[in-house]
Amino acid sequence: MSQTVGSQRLLQLAVQHAHEILNLPLYAALGLPSGIDIDWRSPLSADGFKEYRDEEALRQLGVSLNVLSLRDFWPARGPVWDGLARTSAGDVILLEAKAHIAELASPPTKAGQDSLKKIAAAFQMVRAEIAPRSSSSWTSTFYQYANRLAFLYLLRKNGVPAHLVHVMFLNATDVEGPRTIAEWQGALELLRSALGLRNHSLKPFVHELYIDSSELLIHAARPQGGLT
């Protein structure tokens, strides 16, 4: 392919044309037994690969928050999810995809004063319960990772069997992405250390999948899928 294929496009191809390349490591990471189906709610070609946030994302997942509401926890215009899925066993999957290490270093929050107060209160709640020893700023360099973890906390707080899945693509050479798992793992270890999250109580529900983008592109280009 001549055009750039970043993490967004790679995930679209995986969901649309190469379920097994994405689903097999997902089954292993979540410990899903055979016979359980994964129903992808986004990104889907049928709705133009729309990505969802806030109440729209909850509706796509069929989730209700009866203990702590989204409105009480977080201001409007929260995280936009790269992918959303639900298993036939009821597990909920919140997915983020990355193709190069620079994507991990998200910019600080640009929230206004009122929204920032709400975000700070949410982070304080999350830290107190899952990582009380963390004293790092969660609204700075790695804000995106922190707010995704906060939404995992919100769903789990409401009794939703949610999982946060980070898909790390290998060999996305057109965007100078990592070629090895070790490169990704080193960057993630630095990120978690900076946030004070090397160990936390939500760790069993946070997963990293490593998918070879070159294999994915070959698979998606086969006649039964085809690149679109």
N, C-alpha and C positions, 0 to 999 in steps of 0.2 A: 504493500500500500504506500502511496506517496504522501498522503496527508497524515498529520499528527494523530495518533491514537492514544489519548490520555486515559486516566482512570475512569472517567465518566463513560466514554465510548467502550472501553474494555468491559466494564460491568454490563452495559447494555447488550453487548454481544454474548456475554456469558449467560445472561438470563434468557435471551431470545433464542440463541442457537446452540448453546453448549452447557445444558443443565448439569450433565454428569461431571464436567470439569469443576464446576462450582459446588454442586450438591454433595459429591462424594467426600471432599474434605470437611464440608459443613456437617455431614452426618457424624464423622469421626470426632470433630471438635465438640459437638453438643452431646455426643453419646446416644444418638438416636437409634433405636432398634429398627430392624428391617420391617418393612410394611408401613412405616410412617411416611407420609407424603409431605413435601414442602411446596406450599402454594405461594408463589411470588406475587406480591401486590404492586410492586414497582421495582425497577423501571420496566414498563411494558410498552411495546410498539403500538398497541391498540389505543393508548391515550397519549401518544406522542412522547413517550418516555418521561412523562411528568414526574417530578420529584415533589414529595409532600412534606408538610410541616404542621405543627400545632394540632388543632382539632381534626383537620383533614387527614393527618397521618394516623391519628387514633381511630378515625372511622374506617380507614383502609384496613387497619389491623383488627377491627371489631372489638376494640378495647374500651371499657368504661372505667373511670377513675372514681371510686366511691369513698376512698379514705382521705386522700389529699388531691384536690383538683389541680388541673393544669393552670387554671387562671390564678389560683392562690399561690402556686409554686413559682411560676415563671412569667415574665411579660410576653406580650404578643410578639410575633415574628421570631420565634425560636429556631432551633436547628432545622435545616433542610436535609432530609435523609437521602443518601445516595440509593439505598435500597430498603425495601420493607418486605417481610415475608411472615407467614404463619404456618406452623406444622399442623398436621391432622391430629396431633396429640395436644394441641393448644399452646405450644411454645411460640413466643413472639420474637422475631428477629429484627433488630435495628442494625443496619449495615452502613459502614463507611468504607470507601475504596480509595486507595492511593497508588500512584504509579512512580512517584519519585520522592525522595526524602524531604525536599523543600516543602512539600505539601503538609508535612507534620507541623511545621512552624507557622501556624496560623497567626494572623494579626490580632492584636488585643481587641477586646470588645469596643464597639463604637456606640454603645447604648447611652441614651440620655440619662439625666440625673435620677429621675424616678425609676426608670427601668433598671439602672445600675444598682440602686438600693435593693430592688427585688432580687436581682441576680446575686448580689452579695449575701443576702439573707439565705437564698437557696444553697449557695455554696457552703455557707456556714453550717447549715443543717446537714448537708451531705458529709462534710468533713468530720463533723462531730460524731457521726454514726459509723462511717466506714474507714476514716483515716485520721483519728484525733491528734496524731503527732505531726501531721503535715502543717507547716507554717508558710508554705510558698504561696505566691500570688497565682490564683487560677484565672485571672482576667487578663493576663498578659500574653506572652509568646505562644503558649500552648492552650489558649482559651478554647479552641474548638474541641480538643480532646476532653477537656474538663467538662464542657457543657454537654457533650454526648454521654459522658459518665453520669452526669447529674440526671439526665433523662432515664437512663437505666435504673438509677436509684428510685426515681419517681414511680416508674412502673412496678418495680419490685415492692416498693412501699405500699402499693395498692394491691398486692397479691398477684400481680400478673407475672407469669413465668417467662420473663424477658431475658434476652441475651443481646449483648453488644458485640458485633462481629466486625473486625477490621480486616478487609481484604487487601493484601499487599501484593501487587503485581511485580513479577520478576521479568527482566529482559525487555522492558519497555524502552528500547534503545533510542527511539526517536525523541523521547523526553529525558534522556540520560538517566534512566531509572536504575536501581540496583540490579546486579546480576545474581547475587547470592542472598540466601536467607540470613546469613550472618550480618550482612550490611544492614538489613532492616532491623534485625534484633538489636544491634548496637545502637541504632538511632532511637528505637523504642525504649531501650533501657535508660538512655540519657533523658528522654522525655519524662518517663515515670519518676526518675530520680529528681528531676527539676520540680515536679509537682508533689513530691513526697508520697508517691503512690507505688513504691516498689512492692509493698504488701498492703492489701486492704481487703475488707470483708466482701466486696463485690467481685473480687478477682476470679472466682470460679465461673462467673457469668460473662467474662470478657475474653474474647477469643481472637487469635490472629490466624488467618489463612494465607498461605503463600502460593500464588498461582502463576505459572509460567505463561506470560502473555504471548510468546511466540507459538507455543502449543495451542493456545486458545485461538489465535488468528488462523492457524492452519485448519483447525477443526471447524471454525465458523465459515471458512471459505469453501467447504465441501458442498456439493450440489444440494444435499438435504437442508442446508442452512443458507449458505450464501451470504456474502457481505452486502449490506444495503446502506 
